Amino acid sequence: MRKKTLWVTETAAMLALLVVLQWVTKPLGQFVTGSCVNAVQAVTVLMVGMSSGVTVALLSPVFAYLLGIAPNLATVPAIMVGNTVLVVVLRLIWGSGALVWRRVAAWLCAAVAKFAVLYVLVVLVICDLASDALLAQGILKAPMLTSLPATFSWPQLVTALIGGGLAVILVPILKKALHRS
C-alpha cells in the first residue's frame, strides 16, 4: 500500500509540475514549453519509473489541449504516442544510468525516436494521407495543413534534445539529493 501511495503522490506531483510549466511557459512559445514538457517527462520516467513516465506522457497533451497549447484535437493522440515513445526509449536504454555514454545514448535515441514518430503521424498521416477526410469532417481547417508540418518537424527534435539534455543533467543530481540509486 505504501508503494502505491508513493507512486500516486510522485506521479501527481510531476503532473502538477508539468501543468504549471505548460501554463507559465505558454507565452514563451514552442521551444521553451516543449523543452520543459520533455524535461518533466524524462525526469519522471527516470526518477519515478516507467508507469509514471507513461502516465505523464499520455496526460501531457490532454492538459496542453485544455490550456490551448496543443494546436488541434486531432494531434493529441499523435502527441501521446510520441511522448510515450520518448519515455519508453529513454528508460530502456538508460538502464541503471551509471554510465555517462549510456545516458547520452538514451537521450539522443529517445529524442530522435519521438521526432520520427511525430513527423510520421502528424506530417505524413494527418496532414498528408488523412487531410481530405479531416478537412471534410471539420476536424482540421486548411491553414492547419501548413502550420502543423512546421510545428511537428525539426522543432520536435530540438525540444526533445533540450528536454532530454536537462534530464541527463538533473536526474543524477536529484537521485543524489533524494538518496536514490
Salt bridges, closest charged atoms under 4 A:
GLU10 OE2 - ARG180 NH2 2.17
